Amino acid sequence: MRLKGRVALVSAMASGIGQAIAEVFATEGASIIGVDLDERGGQATKAHILGHGGRISFRRADVSSEAEVRETVDAGLKEFGKIDILANVVGIATEAPCHKMELSDWEKIVRVNLTSMFLTSKHVLPGMIERKDGSIVNMASVQALVGLAGYPHYAASKGGIISLTKQLAREYAAHGIRVNCIAPGTIETPLNVQILERAADPKTLRAAWVKMHPLGRLGTPRDVANGALYLASDESSWVTGQCLVIDGGMTSAAPV
Ligand SMILES: NC(=O)c1ccc[n+]([C@@H]2O[C@H](COP(=O)([O-])OP(=O)(O)OC[C@H]3O[C@@H](n4cnc5c(N)ncnc54)[C@H](O)[C@@H]3O)[C@@H](O)[C@H]2O)c1
């Protein structure tokens, strides 16, 4: 068990990548403080983890609200006594080109995707500093590294996550705290499954997505969770300030 005795706060654990991370961390021995806006999905993840003998609390909260983040961290500390791992997985997206985007859409995406990671870090770091130990894993995206039409706010928020990761890694290394991020390619999560279902020609769209990834398939939430497990665990004890790209080779390849 690679996370035995650890406590991990995991955001966005009601669905997709966050759910896989919460489940893998719990299987590896961590107690989970789960947080998500989706009550039903959060309770389902909780039931799954409890059913497999894991430990988890779930709190419905908005991680872009400082008051709700503070309450979540305080409640988690009260229940489990510490937070060793912070997995900032939350992320949302809408689609529009820059010249047609409303300011409110831009601000919402940046607030939920990037500001939330500042807020959770702000409130979890004091305990980590006190114990001189901690690992923070932030979810970025390949869209921080390569351009994809229609998502300027999302891409900018993800680029900000990589910068925040490096900044915090430098600042808190002396306190024994490591901060890394992951940039996934296209992952088969409920979000993407729904986009495919809504498409005029789902088969063609799916084939186009697969073609972007040289390894010839879309990623699974588990592919990303395995990377998060590495970064959260002591196996990466000399790794900080890095962005682990998990993308089936997408960003290493020239378009064909
Ligand atoms: N799916 C992909 O292809 C892909 C690729 C690259 C990066 N990512 C990133 O991975 C992360 C997870 O993506 P996913 O596809 O699993 O998403 P998802 O839509 O399946 O899950 C997102 C979860 O976040 C929760 N959430 C949304 N806003 C919230 C808020 N303000 N407070 C608390 N919870 C909130 C939702 O309720 C949902 O359960 C995101 O950061 C996303 O940007 C995903």
The ligand as an SDF file (V2000), in Angstrom:
LIG
                    3D

 44 48  0  0  0  0  0  0  0  0999 V2000
  -11.5460   14.6040  -19.5800 N   0  0  0  0  0  0  0  0  0  0  0  0
  -10.5030   15.0580  -20.2570 C   0  0  0  0  0  0  0  0  0  0  0  0
  -10.3040   14.7180  -21.4400 O   0  0  0  0  0  0  0  0  0  0  0  0
   -9.5280   15.9740  -19.5970 C   0  0  0  0  0  0  0  0  0  0  0  0
   -8.3580   16.3080  -20.2980 C   0  0  0  0  0  0  0  0  0  0  0  0
   -7.4390   17.1730  -19.7040 C   0  0  0  0  0  0  0  0  0  0  0  0
   -7.6750   17.6680  -18.4450 C   0  0  0  0  0  0  0  0  0  0  0  0
   -8.8180   17.3340  -17.7900 N   0  0  0  0  0  0  0  0  0  0  0  0
   -9.0260   17.9040  -16.4590 C   0  0  0  0  0  0  0  0  0  0  0  0
   -9.2350   16.8750  -15.5120 O   0  0  0  0  0  0  0  0  0  0  0  0
  -10.1260   17.3270  -14.5030 C   0  0  0  0  0  0  0  0  0  0  0  0
  -11.3020   16.3860  -14.3640 C   0  0  0  0  0  0  0  0  0  0  0  0
  -11.9520   16.2850  -15.6180 O   0  0  0  0  0  0  0  0  0  0  0  0
  -13.1290   15.2300  -15.8720 P   0  0  0  0  0  0  0  0  0  0  0  0
  -13.2270   15.0320  -17.3350 O   0  0  0  0  0  0  0  0  0  0  0  0
  -12.9460   14.0660  -14.9730 O   0  0  0  0  0  0  0  0  0  0  0  0
  -14.3820   16.1040  -15.4390 O   0  0  0  0  0  0  0  0  0  0  0  0
  -15.8730   15.6830  -15.0260 P   0  0  0  0  0  0  0  0  0  0  0  0
  -16.7650   16.6730  -15.6690 O   0  0  0  0  0  0  0  0  0  0  0  0
  -16.1260   14.2220  -15.2680 O   0  0  0  0  0  0  0  0  0  0  0  0
  -15.8550   15.9400  -13.4510 O   0  0  0  0  0  0  0  0  0  0  0  0
  -15.7050   17.2260  -12.9410 C   0  0  0  0  0  0  0  0  0  0  0  0
  -16.2710   17.2400  -11.5370 C   0  0  0  0  0  0  0  0  0  0  0  0
  -16.0310   18.5360  -10.9790 O   0  0  0  0  0  0  0  0  0  0  0  0
  -17.1620   18.8960  -10.1980 C   0  0  0  0  0  0  0  0  0  0  0  0
  -17.1900   20.3420  -10.0460 N   0  0  0  0  0  0  0  0  0  0  0  0
  -17.3940   21.2790  -11.0210 C   0  0  0  0  0  0  0  0  0  0  0  0
  -17.3130   22.5170  -10.4920 N   0  0  0  0  0  0  0  0  0  0  0  0
  -17.0590   22.3750   -9.1720 C   0  0  0  0  0  0  0  0  0  0  0  0
  -16.8630   23.2950   -8.1030 C   0  0  0  0  0  0  0  0  0  0  0  0
  -16.9230   24.6280   -8.3090 N   0  0  0  0  0  0  0  0  0  0  0  0
  -16.6230   22.8010   -6.8670 N   0  0  0  0  0  0  0  0  0  0  0  0
  -16.5600   21.4660   -6.6570 C   0  0  0  0  0  0  0  0  0  0  0  0
  -16.7300   20.5440   -7.6360 N   0  0  0  0  0  0  0  0  0  0  0  0
  -16.9870   21.0010   -8.8740 C   0  0  0  0  0  0  0  0  0  0  0  0
  -18.3430   18.3580  -11.0050 C   0  0  0  0  0  0  0  0  0  0  0  0
  -19.4920   18.2420  -10.1970 O   0  0  0  0  0  0  0  0  0  0  0  0
  -17.7970   17.0160  -11.4750 C   0  0  0  0  0  0  0  0  0  0  0  0
  -18.0770   15.9760  -10.5590 O   0  0  0  0  0  0  0  0  0  0  0  0
  -10.5070   18.7650  -14.8790 C   0  0  0  0  0  0  0  0  0  0  0  0
   -9.6370   19.6630  -14.2370 O   0  0  0  0  0  0  0  0  0  0  0  0
  -10.2640   18.7760  -16.3820 C   0  0  0  0  0  0  0  0  0  0  0  0
  -10.0190   20.0840  -16.8520 O   0  0  0  0  0  0  0  0  0  0  0  0
   -9.7560   16.5050  -18.3370 C   0  0  0  0  0  0  0  0  0  0  0  0
  1  2  1  0
  2  3  2  0
  2  4  1  0
  4  5  1  0
  4 44  2  0
  5  6  2  0
  6  7  1  0
  7  8  2  0
  8  9  1  0
  8 44  1  0
  9 10  1  0
  9 42  1  0
 10 11  1  0
 11 12  1  0
 11 40  1  0
 12 13  1  0
 13 14  1  0
 14 15  2  0
 14 16  1  0
 14 17  1  0
 17 18  1  0
 18 19  2  0
 18 20  1  0
 18 21  1  0
 21 22  1  0
 22 23  1  0
 23 24  1  0
 23 38  1  0
 24 25  1  0
 25 26  1  0
 25 36  1  0
 26 27  1  0
 26 35  1  0
 27 28  2  0
 28 29  1  0
 29 30  1  0
 29 35  2  0
 30 31  1  0
 30 32  2  0
 32 33  1  0
 33 34  2  0
 34 35  1  0
 36 37  1  0
 36 38  1  0
 38 39  1  0
 40 41  1  0
 40 42  1  0
 42 43  1  0
M  CHG  2   8   1  16  -1
M  END
$$$$
